[in-house]
Amino acid sequence: MTSSELRSLYLKFFESKGHAIIPSASLIPENDPTVLFTTAGMHPLVPYLLGEKHPAGTRLTDVQKCVRTGDIDEVGDASHCTFFEMLGNWSLGDYFKKEAIAWSFEFLTSEEYLGIPKDKLYFTCFAGDENAPRDEESHDFWRSMGVEESHIFYLPKENNWWGPAGVTGPCGPDTEMFIDTGKPACGPDCSPACDCGKYLEIWNDVFMQYNKKEDGTFEPLAHKNVDTGMGLDRTICILQGKKSVYDTDVFSGILETISELSDGKHYGDDEETTRAFRIVADHIRCATFILGDRNGVTPSNVDQGYVLRRLIRRAIRFAGTLGIAEGQLSKVAEKVIEQYKDVYPELEENREKILSELNLEEERFQKTIKQGMKEFEKLVTYLKENVIPGKSAFRLYDTFGFPVEFTVELARERGFSVDMEGYEAAFKKHQEKSHAGAEQRFKGGLADTGEQTAKLHTATHLLLACLKKVLDPNIIQKGSNITAERLRFDFNFPRPVTKEELAEIEKLVNQAIAEKIPVVCEELPIEEARKAGATGIFDSKYGDVVKVYTIEGWSKEICGGPHAANTGDLGSFKIKKEQSSSAGVRRIKAVIAAPEA
């Protein structure tokens, strides 16, 4: 079975069970300040898990593109990837454990679908704790499917509990499905909780039946939800009988392109070469999706842009070890676009941006390397001993972007060594500071900040309307990101916006706020929404029935996010910054202040 066949089969199966197929949401969360990227299928659906009505109904299924970069340094081994696709099906207050478990079992074992032998499957259920009882219900449903008792394990919260996505929000016990890899048990207590490799997780059914509150207590949700996730890359690896996701059809074409560009190197030549192939393949695939996303960002020194820059530069560095010439990585991105464009058409639509940004970042990185070389030469000139201090090596990395591997290599050539313990200590200290800062900036979950983000979302609609009035009626949204503190909005415009124009835009937005206009939401078939004059360049992401938010006299937009009930709730609007985002795209950052009592 190919990855394309698995995607199609999964969606068709759940469509046959009454689920509406919805498109993947953006990789850049529009309304969730708790994460930089969409890291799970449930993130874009949190408002609906909390009770908001989804225009497609109460049964949904999708393939969600995701990015997780917490283990970026582990990429290169057999299993870690930064970008992946998550197959999911959802019940929003509709069916619950019985149906979810029965359908999971049918899809896994039926010859019509995956046809995995029943005796190779194992299952886990929540063991219970002081906050929630033992999940005997899931256990009993698996037994009713004919699963042997010896194939079911009760595990604690660290293994069988999901959520919340932030500090507060929807969460609950889960039941997980594993396949026996055939490896021997590591001991008498061997279970799916082990890391011995005998059991490999293939699917996860989360039963969201609680809401975690700020005080740490759990309350039952008014509507119980089901959130499931099956990783496409990992599942196809199992189905194709491969030892690594990089050995599957997901990566085969990309790896072939890297080989063609390399200096006679091939995937599998040796451990070091294989690792470099995997890093380049994974990082360029991930960077291509981030750049090509409808809310796509560009390389920078903060937030998503920083992660993107790190991915590209790490790919460039390892491409160099394979003998790939400067400026050739865009050809790897072209292969990614070719492979995925039918599933994710935004990649083809943003092809020019993806390739140009990759080439630009490579040019910048080469300049960084030259600057780092100069600083390195200065450093070794003044050293009294032949050991480069860890703090100095970290400064080269942190201030000049000079990879520590380059420092070690150059030092070795000159008869120096590097105090790596000191470097690791400085790096760890920096990480702790960054982590603390991120926690401060992204603290809380969507449930904590929903009201503020809803107001900022409404302010974004007003901003777009006023940009069209003041600058050009053909302006469209090129990207949007909202945290609890500010909105960030990207739009097509060929030049910097003048101070006078910004003042006029700000004045108009505040005029719309002062008029205290109701924000009216309607659910309409997409064609009817278009006929009514609703705009929305990204309307294909919402499905056949869409939500249209109207601010009479100002804006009528197709949108999936939460909104204020009245423009008067926004208080006051202030533009904080206007700058370039990428070629032909400008970016505005703005804030709102609470209305005066």
C-alpha distance (Angstrom), angle and dihedral (degrees) to the residues before:
residue distance angle dihedral
M1 . . .
T2 3.81 . .
S3 3.80 125.1 .
S4 3.82 90.2 -109.5
E5 3.81 90.6 53.0
L6 3.81 91.5 49.6
R7 3.82 92.3 51.3
S8 3.79 91.6 49.8
L9 3.81 95.4 42.9
Y10 3.80 93.2 50.7
L11 3.81 94.6 50.0
K12 3.82 93.0 45.2
F13 3.81 91.4 49.4
F14 3.78 93.9 55.0
E15 3.78 92.3 39.6
S16 3.82 85.6 59.3
K17 3.83 86.9 55.3
G18 3.80 92.2 57.3
H19 3.80 99.0 -91.3
A20 3.81 122.6 143.1
I21 3.81 112.8 -131.6
I22 3.81 109.4 -126.8
P23 3.83 125.8 -172.0
S24 3.80 124.3 -110.7
A25 3.78 114.6 -85.1
S26 3.79 121.3 -128.6
L27 3.80 121.2 -72.4
I28 3.82 87.2 -130.4
P29 3.83 108.5 69.0
E30 3.78 110.2 -128.2
N31 3.79 98.6 -163.2
D32 3.79 107.5 19.4
P33 3.82 116.3 88.6
T34 3.81 92.7 -178.5
V35 3.81 97.0 79.6
L36 3.81 138.0 35.6
F37 3.80 93.7 -144.4
T38 3.78 138.3 20.5
T39 3.79 99.2 -92.5
A40 3.82 100.0 174.4
G41 3.77 139.7 21.5
M42 3.79 91.7 -108.3
H43 3.82 97.5 60.1
P44 3.83 97.8 80.7
L45 3.82 90.0 45.2
V46 3.82 99.3 52.0
P47 3.85 94.3 107.6
Y48 3.81 89.2 54.9
L49 3.80 92.9 45.2
L50 3.81 86.0 54.9
G51 3.81 92.1 54.0
E52 3.80 108.9 -84.1
K53 3.82 111.7 135.9
H54 3.81 115.8 -109.0
P55 3.83 113.3 -140.8
A56 3.82 91.4 -135.8
G57 3.81 93.4 56.7
T58 3.80 137.5 -112.8
R59 3.81 99.8 -53.2
L60 3.80 116.0 62.3
T61 3.79 137.7 167.8
D62 3.79 130.1 -173.6
V63 3.79 149.5 152.1
Q64 3.80 105.8 -120.4
K65 3.80 122.3 -162.3
C66 3.81 111.3 -136.0
V67 3.80 140.1 -176.1
R68 3.80 126.8 -156.2
T69 3.80 118.0 175.0
G70 3.80 102.6 169.2
D71 3.82 89.5 104.0
I72 3.80 97.2 39.9
D73 3.81 91.9 132.0
E74 3.82 89.6 55.9
V75 3.81 92.7 58.4
G76 3.77 107.5 112.0
D77 3.80 96.2 58.3
A78 3.80 123.3 97.2
S79 3.80 98.8 -85.9
H80 3.81 116.4 22.7
C81 3.81 119.9 102.2
T82 3.80 130.9 165.1
F83 3.82 96.4 -151.7
F84 3.79 121.5 46.2
E85 3.80 141.2 153.5
M86 3.79 122.2 -120.0
L87 3.80 120.7 -154.1
G88 3.79 109.4 -149.5
N89 3.79 145.0 173.3
W90 3.78 124.5 -163.9
S91 3.76 139.7 -159.0
L92 3.80 114.6 -164.7
G93 3.79 102.1 -163.2
D94 3.81 89.8 -39.6
Y95 3.84 122.6 98.3
F96 3.80 121.8 1.3
K97 3.82 140.7 -170.1
K98 3.79 100.7 -29.7
E99 3.81 96.5 55.2
A100 3.81 95.5 36.5
I101 3.80 92.6 53.7
A102 3.81 94.4 43.2
W103 3.81 92.2 51.2
S104 3.80 93.2 44.9
F105 3.79 89.7 52.9
E106 3.81 92.8 46.2
F107 3.80 93.9 50.3
L108 3.81 92.8 47.2
T109 3.80 98.8 45.3
S110 3.81 108.6 25.9
E111 3.82 114.4 105.0
E112 3.80 86.6 -137.2
Y113 3.81 89.5 64.7
L114 3.85 127.9 17.7
G115 3.82 97.5 -21.9
I116 3.82 96.0 -155.3
P117 3.85 110.4 170.9
K118 3.82 109.6 -106.1
D119 3.80 93.3 -131.5
K120 3.82 90.4 61.0
L121 3.82 92.9 59.0
Y122 3.81 127.0 89.0
F123 3.79 130.1 -177.0
T124 3.81 139.0 -154.5
C125 3.82 131.6 -156.0
F126 3.81 133.6 -171.2
A127 3.82 112.4 -86.4
G128 3.82 94.7 -152.4
D129 3.82 133.1 -120.7
E130 3.81 140.8 -168.2
N131 3.83 91.5 -62.8
A132 3.80 101.8 46.0
P133 3.82 136.6 14.9
R134 3.81 128.5 -108.7
D135 3.82 109.5 -79.0
E136 3.79 98.4 -120.6
E137 3.79 90.0 150.2
S138 3.82 92.9 68.0
H139 3.80 90.1 43.5
D140 3.80 91.1 53.8
F141 3.80 93.1 47.9
W142 3.82 91.1 53.6
R143 3.79 89.1 49.8
S144 3.80 89.7 51.4
M145 3.83 87.4 56.5
G146 3.80 88.2 60.9
V147 3.82 96.7 -99.5
E148 3.81 113.4 154.9
E149 3.82 117.3 -118.1
S150 3.81 90.1 -121.9
H151 3.82 89.1 61.3
I152 3.84 94.3 59.1
F153 3.82 123.8 78.9
Y154 3.81 130.2 -172.8
L155 3.83 110.0 -141.1
P156 3.85 133.2 -179.4
K157 3.80 129.0 -103.8
E158 3.80 94.1 -85.0
N159 3.82 87.9 64.3
N160 3.79 105.6 29.3
W161 3.79 110.0 32.4
W162 3.78 128.3 84.9
G163 3.78 129.2 -157.6
P164 2.83 166.8 -71.2
A165 3.81 98.5 -143.9
G166 3.81 89.2 -143.6
V167 3.79 133.9 12.3
T168 3.79 91.5 -62.8
G169 3.79 136.3 19.4
P170 3.81 143.8 77.3
C171 3.79 118.2 -12.9
G172 3.77 142.5 143.5
P173 3.80 149.2 151.2
D174 3.76 120.5 -52.4
T175 3.77 137.1 -158.0
E176 3.77 116.8 -142.3
M177 3.79 132.4 -156.7
F178 3.81 123.0 -143.6
I179 3.77 135.6 -176.4
D180 3.80 122.0 -140.2
T181 3.80 107.2 -120.1
G182 3.80 91.9 -160.6
K183 3.79 94.7 -112.1
P184 3.83 115.3 136.4
A185 3.81 119.0 -97.5
C186 3.80 113.6 -94.3
G187 3.83 91.5 -134.6
P188 3.80 144.8 -42.0
D189 3.81 91.8 -61.3
C190 3.81 95.2 48.9
S191 3.81 111.1 141.6
P192 3.82 140.4 149.2
A193 3.82 86.3 -81.6
C194 3.83 88.8 70.2
D195 3.78 124.8 96.5
C196 3.81 91.3 -147.6
G197 3.81 92.2 108.3
K198 3.79 99.1 -118.3
Y199 3.82 93.1 112.6
L200 3.81 122.7 45.1
E201 3.81 119.7 -168.8
I202 3.78 113.9 -125.3
W203 3.83 105.5 167.2
N204 3.78 141.1 11.5
D205 3.83 128.1 -157.5
V206 3.81 112.1 -163.9
F207 3.80 118.6 -162.8
M208 3.79 106.2 -155.1
Q209 3.75 103.3 -159.3
Y210 3.82 101.6 137.3
N211 3.79 138.7 60.8
K212 3.81 115.7 -148.1
K213 3.80 110.4 -140.4
E214 3.81 130.0 -151.0
D215 3.80 92.1 -99.6
G216 3.83 89.9 58.4
T217 3.80 95.9 -107.4
F218 3.80 124.6 126.1
E219 3.79 126.2 -129.0
P220 3.83 126.7 -172.4
L221 3.80 114.9 -102.1
A222 3.79 115.9 -117.9
H223 3.80 88.2 -131.7
K224 3.79 119.0 35.0
N225 3.79 114.9 -140.0
V226 3.79 137.8 -163.2
D227 3.82 120.6 -141.7
T228 3.80 117.5 -179.8
G229 3.76 132.3 -178.1
M230 3.80 134.1 -168.4
G231 3.81 116.9 176.6
L232 3.80 108.4 -131.1
D233 3.83 95.8 -154.0
R234 3.81 94.3 49.6
T235 3.80 94.4 43.2
I236 3.79 94.3 49.7
C237 3.81 88.0 49.3
I238 3.82 89.4 57.4
L239 3.80 94.3 43.8
Q240 3.81 92.8 49.3
G241 3.80 91.7 47.1
K242 3.82 93.4 -122.7
K243 3.79 127.1 150.8
S244 3.81 94.1 -140.4
V245 3.81 136.9 29.9
Y246 3.80 85.9 -127.3
D247 3.81 89.2 64.6
T248 3.82 93.0 60.0
D249 3.81 131.1 88.4
V250 3.82 88.4 -97.3
F251 3.81 89.0 76.3
S252 3.82 106.1 16.3
G253 3.82 96.6 93.6
I254 3.81 92.8 43.6
L255 3.81 91.9 50.4
E256 3.82 90.7 49.1
T257 3.81 89.9 54.8
I258 3.81 91.2 50.2
S259 3.80 89.5 50.7
E260 3.82 91.6 51.5
L261 3.81 90.2 52.2
S262 3.80 95.2 44.8
D263 3.77 128.9 89.3
G264 3.81 95.5 -97.4
K265 3.81 94.1 -56.0
H266 3.80 123.8 141.7
Y267 3.78 133.9 -162.4
G268 3.79 107.2 -100.6
D269 3.83 96.4 25.5
D270 3.80 91.2 122.8
E271 3.80 139.3 -30.5
E272 3.81 96.1 -88.2
T273 3.82 94.0 47.1
T274 3.81 92.3 45.9
R275 3.80 90.5 52.1
A276 3.82 91.6 51.1
F277 3.83 91.3 49.0
R278 3.81 90.7 51.7
I279 3.81 94.1 48.0
V280 3.80 93.3 50.0
A281 3.82 92.3 45.3
D282 3.80 95.3 47.2
H283 3.80 97.7 41.4
I284 3.81 96.0 46.6
R285 3.81 90.9 46.0
C286 3.80 90.0 51.6
A287 3.83 94.0 43.5
T288 3.81 90.3 49.7
F289 3.79 91.2 54.7
I290 3.82 93.6 46.3
L291 3.81 92.9 48.3
G292 3.81 91.9 43.3
D293 3.79 96.4 47.0
R294 3.80 117.0 115.2
N295 3.82 87.3 -117.6
G296 3.79 89.8 36.1
V297 3.78 119.3 164.7
T298 3.79 130.2 -151.6
P299 3.82 128.9 -129.2
S300 3.81 113.6 -75.0
N301 3.80 141.8 140.4
V302 3.81 97.4 -95.6
D303 3.80 140.1 63.1
Q304 3.83 116.6 -35.0
G305 3.80 91.3 -2.5
Y306 3.80 90.6 57.8
V307 3.81 92.2 51.9
L308 3.80 90.1 47.9
R309 3.80 91.8 50.0
R310 3.80 91.2 49.9
L311 3.82 91.4 50.8
I312 3.80 93.5 50.2
R313 3.80 94.9 44.6
R314 3.78 93.0 47.4
A315 3.82 88.7 51.0
I316 3.81 90.6 49.6
R317 3.80 91.3 50.6
F318 3.80 94.5 51.6
A319 3.81 92.1 40.9
G320 3.79 85.5 60.2
T321 3.80 90.8 57.9
L322 3.82 88.2 56.0
G323 3.79 92.4 52.7
I324 3.80 94.1 -111.1
A325 3.82 109.0 161.1
E326 3.79 122.1 -119.2
G327 3.81 114.6 -84.2
Q328 3.82 95.5 21.2
L329 3.81 100.6 105.6
S330 3.80 90.9 84.8
K331 3.84 85.6 70.5
V332 3.80 88.8 61.0
A333 3.81 88.1 51.2
E334 3.81 89.4 50.7
K335 3.80 88.7 56.8
V336 3.83 90.5 50.6
I337 3.81 90.4 50.7
E338 3.80 91.2 48.6
Q339 3.80 91.9 50.0
Y340 3.81 97.6 47.7
K341 3.82 106.2 26.8
D342 3.82 95.1 99.3
V343 3.81 90.9 55.8
Y344 3.81 96.8 35.8
P345 3.85 107.2 28.6
E346 3.81 91.1 179.4
L347 3.82 87.8 78.2
E348 3.80 91.9 62.5
E349 3.81 91.1 41.6
N350 3.83 90.5 54.2
R351 3.81 96.7 37.2
E352 3.81 94.5 120.0
K353 3.81 93.0 49.9
I354 3.81 92.9 47.4
L355 3.79 94.5 51.2
S356 3.81 96.5 41.5
E357 3.81 93.6 48.4
L358 3.80 91.5 49.3
N359 3.80 90.9 51.5
L360 3.81 92.3 45.5
E361 3.79 92.3 50.6
E362 3.80 90.6 49.4
E363 3.81 89.8 53.5
R364 3.80 90.4 49.2
F365 3.79 91.7 48.9
Q366 3.79 92.7 52.1
K367 3.82 88.3 54.7
T368 3.81 88.7 48.8
I369 3.78 90.9 53.2
K370 3.83 91.2 51.0
Q371 3.82 91.0 49.6
G372 3.80 90.5 47.2
M373 3.80 90.5 51.3
K374 3.81 90.2 55.1
E375 3.80 91.5 50.1
F376 3.80 90.7 47.2
E377 3.81 91.6 53.5
K378 3.82 90.3 49.8
L379 3.79 90.0 50.0
V380 3.80 97.5 52.0
T381 3.81 90.9 45.5
Y382 3.79 91.5 63.0
L383 3.81 98.9 39.2
K384 3.80 114.7 111.8
E385 3.81 93.7 -165.1
N386 3.79 129.9 43.3
V387 3.83 93.1 -113.3
I388 3.80 121.0 93.6
P389 3.84 107.4 -141.1
G390 3.80 116.2 -118.4
K391 3.79 92.1 -123.1
S392 3.81 90.7 54.7
A393 3.81 91.7 49.7
F394 3.79 89.5 49.6
R395 3.81 91.5 48.7
L396 3.80 89.3 55.4
Y397 3.79 88.3 52.5
D398 3.81 99.6 40.3
T399 3.81 100.3 38.7
F400 3.79 101.8 31.5
G401 3.81 101.9 24.0
F402 3.81 90.2 -121.2
P403 3.83 108.8 157.7
V404 3.81 113.2 -121.6
E405 3.81 89.2 -131.5
F406 3.82 87.7 63.6
T407 3.80 90.1 50.5
V408 3.82 91.6 50.9
E409 3.80 92.4 47.2
L410 3.82 94.7 48.4
A411 3.80 91.4 44.1
R412 3.80 91.1 53.1
E413 3.81 91.1 51.6
R414 3.82 90.0 54.9
G415 3.77 95.9 44.3
F416 3.80 95.1 -102.2
S417 3.79 131.1 124.7
V418 3.82 129.4 -150.4
D419 3.80 125.0 -126.1
M420 3.80 93.8 -125.5
E421 3.80 93.4 175.1
G422 3.79 88.9 58.2
Y423 3.80 90.3 45.5
E424 3.82 92.2 50.9
A425 3.82 90.5 48.4
A426 3.82 91.5 51.7
F427 3.79 91.0 44.9
K428 3.82 92.0 49.7
K429 3.81 91.6 49.1
H430 3.81 89.4 51.3
Q431 3.82 91.2 48.5
E432 3.80 91.7 51.2
K433 3.79 91.2 51.6
S434 3.79 91.7 46.6
H435 3.80 91.6 47.3
A436 3.79 91.6 50.1
G437 3.79 90.4 48.6
A438 3.79 91.7 48.7
E439 3.79 91.0 49.6
Q440 3.78 89.0 52.6
R441 3.78 93.4 47.7
F442 3.78 96.3 42.1
K443 3.79 99.7 31.6
G444 3.77 119.8 144.9
G445 3.76 132.1 23.1
L446 3.76 132.8 -90.9
A447 3.79 90.1 -90.5
D448 3.83 89.7 60.7
T449 3.79 95.7 50.1
G450 3.78 102.5 28.1
E451 3.80 95.5 112.9
Q452 3.80 94.3 50.5
T453 3.80 94.5 44.6
A454 3.80 89.6 48.0
K455 3.82 89.5 55.8
L456 3.80 92.1 47.2
H457 3.81 90.2 48.7
T458 3.79 89.5 55.3
A459 3.81 89.7 46.5
T460 3.82 88.2 54.5
H461 3.81 90.4 57.4
L462 3.80 90.0 51.3
L463 3.80 91.1 47.1
L464 3.82 92.1 53.8
A465 3.81 90.9 48.3
C466 3.80 91.4 51.0
L467 3.81 93.4 45.8
K468 3.80 87.1 56.8
K469 3.83 91.4 49.0
V470 3.80 95.9 47.8
L471 3.81 104.9 30.9
D472 3.80 114.6 18.3
P473 3.83 134.3 -26.9
N474 3.84 88.7 -137.6
I475 3.80 94.3 64.9
I476 3.79 113.9 125.2
Q477 3.79 135.2 -176.6
K478 3.81 113.6 -92.0
G479 3.79 96.9 175.5
S480 3.79 142.5 -14.1
N481 3.78 135.4 -163.3
I482 3.80 125.7 176.0
T483 3.79 129.0 -171.4
A484 3.80 127.4 174.1
E485 3.81 89.3 -93.9
R486 3.82 106.2 43.6
L487 3.78 149.2 -3.9
R488 3.79 124.5 -119.7
F489 3.78 117.4 -161.2
D490 3.83 129.0 -175.7
F491 3.81 121.3 -162.3
N492 3.80 139.1 168.9
F493 3.83 112.5 -95.9
P494 3.82 128.7 137.9
R495 3.83 100.0 -139.5
P496 3.82 143.7 27.6
V497 3.81 113.8 -75.1
T498 3.82 110.3 -115.5
K499 3.81 123.3 -120.6
E500 3.79 89.2 -113.1
E501 3.79 92.2 52.3
L502 3.81 91.9 47.7
A503 3.80 90.0 50.6
E504 3.81 90.5 51.7
I505 3.81 92.4 48.0
E506 3.80 91.5 49.5
K507 3.81 90.6 47.5
L508 3.82 92.1 52.2
V509 3.81 93.8 48.7
N510 3.80 90.1 51.5
Q511 3.82 89.2 48.1
A512 3.81 89.7 56.7
I513 3.82 89.4 48.3
A514 3.82 91.4 49.7
E515 3.81 90.5 52.8
K516 3.85 88.9 64.2
I517 3.80 94.5 -142.0
P518 3.83 119.8 -175.0
V519 3.81 113.9 -114.4
V520 3.82 103.6 -133.4
C521 3.81 121.0 -158.3
E522 3.83 122.3 -159.6
E523 3.80 130.5 176.7
L524 3.81 109.0 -138.7
P525 3.81 138.7 164.6
I526 3.79 106.0 -97.6
E527 3.82 94.9 -113.6
E528 3.80 91.1 50.5
A529 3.81 89.3 49.8
R530 3.80 90.3 53.9
K531 3.79 91.8 48.7
A532 3.80 88.9 51.8
G533 3.81 88.7 58.5
A534 3.78 98.5 -104.8
T535 3.79 115.2 157.5
G536 3.77 129.8 -152.6
I537 3.77 123.8 142.5
F538 3.79 90.0 -158.3
D539 3.77 97.6 48.1
S540 3.83 93.4 128.0
K541 3.80 89.5 73.4
Y542 3.78 93.8 65.5
G543 3.81 102.6 59.9
D544 3.80 132.4 -130.7
V545 3.81 95.8 -43.8
V546 3.79 116.3 48.4
K547 3.77 140.5 -175.2
V548 3.79 114.4 -117.3
Y549 3.80 118.1 -162.2
T550 3.80 115.2 -159.3
I551 3.80 126.6 -165.0
E552 3.78 99.4 -175.7
G553 3.80 113.0 -120.6
W554 3.80 93.2 8.0
S555 3.80 117.8 47.9
K556 3.80 144.5 6.0
E557 3.80 110.9 -179.7
I558 3.78 139.4 165.8
C559 3.79 105.2 -126.5
G560 3.80 140.7 156.9
G561 3.79 99.8 -158.1
P562 3.82 133.6 95.6
H563 3.81 119.4 -90.8
A564 3.78 142.5 -166.7
A565 3.81 116.6 -100.3
N566 3.81 93.6 -128.6
T567 3.81 134.4 16.3
G568 3.81 87.9 -127.3
D569 3.81 88.3 69.3
L570 3.81 90.2 68.7
G571 3.81 96.5 73.4
S572 3.81 106.4 -160.0
F573 3.81 133.6 -13.4
K574 3.82 125.0 -139.0
I575 3.81 129.0 -178.8
K576 3.81 108.6 -141.0
K577 3.81 101.7 179.1
E578 3.81 143.8 3.7
Q579 3.79 120.5 -165.9
S580 3.79 146.3 142.5
S581 3.80 116.6 -75.9
S582 3.80 98.8 -179.7
A583 3.80 137.9 -37.9
G584 3.81 107.9 -37.1
V585 3.81 92.9 -3.3
R586 3.82 126.1 104.2
R587 3.79 128.2 -164.3
I588 3.80 130.4 -146.4
K589 3.79 125.0 -167.1
A590 3.79 116.7 -163.7
V591 3.79 141.8 166.4
I592 3.79 137.5 -156.1
A593 3.79 128.9 -141.1
A594 3.80 125.5 -148.4
P595 3.83 115.9 -94.8
E596 3.77 115.5 -98.7
A597 3.79 115.4 -100.8
